[in-house]
Amino acid sequence: MLVGEMSQQECKELLARLGFGRLACAQENRPYIVPIYFASEPDRLYGFATMGQKIEWMRSNPIVCVEVDEVRSPIDWVSVVVTGRYEELPETDEYLKQRERAEALLEKRSLWWEAGLAAAQTRGKFDRDRAVFYCIHLEEITGRRASPDPVEASPHPART
Ligand SMILES: Cc1cc2nc3c(=O)[nH]c(=O)nc-3n(C[C@H](O)[C@H](O)[C@H](O)COP(=O)(O)OP(=O)(O)OC[C@H]3O[C@@H](n4cnc5c(N)ncnc54)[C@H](O)[C@@H]3O)c2cc1C
């Protein structure tokens, strides 16, 4: 298996195509990670959630990490890790345009709303007014791609 680096463009294309990953945040030296859907723009990700632990934690510490991957086999996969800064998009004039943009992009993703809603229903406290739109400003992106090594795959690998 060969592992190589992905370009920034390839990383952004993967984020845009998958729209699903794991969001990690931390509070008082304790990590927390959950699966989320997101919509992607070149410099940011947009997400939707209802109030809960991840929003509370990201409010107190906006430095977050998102990981996405696509695994075809143990030797054929791509993975992108993003570090970024959480910013909430409240229903105020200042954020109106960004919030509308987030909603428009997220609407294209099927079931994006249901995931957040289902989570809130599990807690028995869904409140439409407490729905949270947010964005994650991308600060650093790295990507790795694994592919089969043609030498290893050969029926007669060269002796070293
Ligand atoms: C495919 C997929 C897509 C999702 N997309 C979204 C999305 O776009 N927006 C969104 O808000 N939510 C989404 N969810 C649900 C999300 O992963 C969280 O479960 C949910 O947001 C609640 O997180 P919270 O921090 O508010 O938890 P809270 O309701 O505050 O609960 C915190 C407690 O529940 C546990 N917990 C929370 N979530 C999970 C989990 N997923 N698995 C195991 N334990 C958990 C925590 O460890 C902690 O003990 C998605 C889930 C899946 C599987």
The ligand as a Tripos MOL2 file, in Angstrom:
@<TRIPOS>MOLECULE
LIG
   53    58     1     0     0
SMALL
NO_CHARGES

@<TRIPOS>ATOM
      1 C1        -25.1950    9.9840    9.9210 C.3       1 LIG1
      2 C2        -25.4560   10.9840   11.0260 C.ar      1 LIG1
      3 C3        -25.5700   12.3190   10.7070 C.ar      1 LIG1
      4 C4        -25.8420   13.2390   11.7130 C.ar      1 LIG1
      5 N1        -25.9400   14.5620   11.3630 N.ar      1 LIG1
      6 C5        -26.2130   15.4600   12.3280 C.ar      1 LIG1
      7 C6        -26.2950   16.8460   12.0120 C.ar      1 LIG1
      8 O1        -26.0870   17.2760   10.8720 O.2       1 LIG1
      9 N2        -26.5840   17.6930   13.0270 N.ar      1 LIG1
     10 C7        -26.7890   17.2580   14.2950 C.ar      1 LIG1
     11 O2        -27.0620   18.0690   15.1740 O.2       1 LIG1
     12 N3        -26.7160   15.9660   14.6320 N.ar      1 LIG1
     13 C8        -26.4270   15.0660   13.6700 C.ar      1 LIG1
     14 N4        -26.3360   13.7430   13.9970 N.ar      1 LIG1
     15 C9        -26.5330   13.3570   15.3760 C.3       1 LIG1
     16 C10       -25.2400   13.6900   16.1400 C.3       1 LIG1
     17 O3        -24.2310   12.7450   15.8490 O.3       1 LIG1
     18 C11       -25.4540   13.7310   17.6390 C.3       1 LIG1
     19 O4        -25.9340   12.4800   18.0940 O.3       1 LIG1
     20 C12       -26.4490   14.7920   18.0080 C.3       1 LIG1
     21 O5        -26.1880   16.0080   17.3460 O.3       1 LIG1
     22 C13       -26.4560   15.0620   19.5160 C.3       1 LIG1
     23 O6        -25.2250   15.6100   19.8760 O.3       1 LIG1
     24 P1        -25.1320   16.4780   21.1980 P.3       1 LIG1
     25 O7        -23.6980   16.8030   21.4170 O.co2     1 LIG1
     26 O8        -26.0800   17.6140   21.1100 O.co2     1 LIG1
     27 O9        -25.5810   15.3930   22.2660 O.3       1 LIG1
     28 P2        -26.5560   15.4950   23.5190 P.3       1 LIG1
     29 O10       -27.9500   15.2780   23.0540 O.co2     1 LIG1
     30 O11       -26.2600   16.7430   24.2910 O.co2     1 LIG1
     31 O12       -26.1370   14.2040   24.3170 O.3       1 LIG1
     32 C14       -24.8540   14.0780   24.8630 C.3       1 LIG1
     33 C15       -24.6510   12.6510   25.2890 C.3       1 LIG1
     34 O13       -25.0920   11.7400   24.2820 O.3       1 LIG1
     35 C16       -24.0020   11.0120   23.7430 C.3       1 LIG1
     36 N5        -24.1130   11.0820   22.2760 N.ar      1 LIG1
     37 C17       -24.4960   12.1390   21.5350 C.ar      1 LIG1
     38 N6        -24.4790   11.8630   20.2290 N.ar      1 LIG1
     39 C18       -24.0570   10.5900   20.1370 C.ar      1 LIG1
     40 C19       -23.8240    9.7390   19.0180 C.ar      1 LIG1
     41 N7        -23.9940   10.1350   17.7370 N.pl3     1 LIG1
     42 N8        -23.4000    8.4810   19.2640 N.ar      1 LIG1
     43 C20       -23.2070    8.0570   20.5350 C.ar      1 LIG1
     44 N9        -23.4080    8.8260   21.6240 N.ar      1 LIG1
     45 C21       -23.8300   10.0750   21.4290 C.ar      1 LIG1
     46 C22       -22.7590   11.7270   24.2010 C.3       1 LIG1
     47 O14       -21.6390   10.8790   24.3360 O.3       1 LIG1
     48 C23       -23.1860   12.3230   25.5270 C.3       1 LIG1
     49 O15       -23.0900   11.3730   26.5640 O.3       1 LIG1
     50 C24       -26.0320   12.8140   13.0360 C.ar      1 LIG1
     51 C25       -25.8670   11.4700   13.3480 C.ar      1 LIG1
     52 C26       -25.5770   10.5610   12.3700 C.ar      1 LIG1
     53 C27       -25.4080    9.1100   12.7190 C.3       1 LIG1
@<TRIPOS>BOND
     1     1     2 1
     2     2     3 ar
     3     2    52 ar
     4     3     4 ar
     5     4     5 ar
     6     4    50 ar
     7     5     6 ar
     8     6     7 ar
     9     6    13 1
    10     7     8 2
    11     7     9 ar
    12     9    10 ar
    13    10    11 2
    14    10    12 ar
    15    12    13 ar
    16    13    14 ar
    17    14    15 1
    18    14    50 ar
    19    15    16 1
    20    16    17 1
    21    16    18 1
    22    18    19 1
    23    18    20 1
    24    20    21 1
    25    20    22 1
    26    22    23 1
    27    23    24 1
    28    24    25 2
    29    24    26 1
    30    24    27 1
    31    27    28 1
    32    28    29 2
    33    28    30 1
    34    28    31 1
    35    31    32 1
    36    32    33 1
    37    33    34 1
    38    33    48 1
    39    34    35 1
    40    35    36 1
    41    35    46 1
    42    36    37 ar
    43    36    45 ar
    44    37    38 ar
    45    38    39 ar
    46    39    40 ar
    47    39    45 ar
    48    40    41 1
    49    40    42 ar
    50    42    43 ar
    51    43    44 ar
    52    44    45 ar
    53    46    47 1
    54    46    48 1
    55    48    49 1
    56    50    51 ar
    57    51    52 ar
    58    52    53 1
@<TRIPOS>SUBSTRUCTURE
     1 LIG1         1 GROUP 0 **** ****
